[in-house]
């Protein structure tokens, strides 16, 4: 990914990013790692992680974002959506054992209703830019 991903996600977006990062790591560890002592994400998984961070940053729901599965706005490109589904199908059941708190939090978040988008909701990107402009 060419875009800079060295920025902070606020609140629940950061929690969601941590969860998907754990899922990506589980998938990469069991599909792309070949006899390495130290885990390091492969290039494809690192690029996908950067893509996810960009999508979370630009989500118009901001911190009130519903789970991607329920969201009426499909912001992932078709190939990235398939990649996300593949990773989540593999890692989801394993998350209960490896990261139980993240897994339970993700399941609860998945059951919440979809908020109605309004003008008070701003994306993480717009929030970051407004904070930079106020300094």
Secondary structure by P-SEA (a helix, b strand, c coil): ccccccccccaaaaaaaaaaaaaaaaaaaacccccccbbbbcaaaaaaaaaaaaaaaacccccccccccccccccccaaaaaaaaaaaaaaccccccccaaaaaaaaaaaaccccccccccccaaaaaaaaaaac
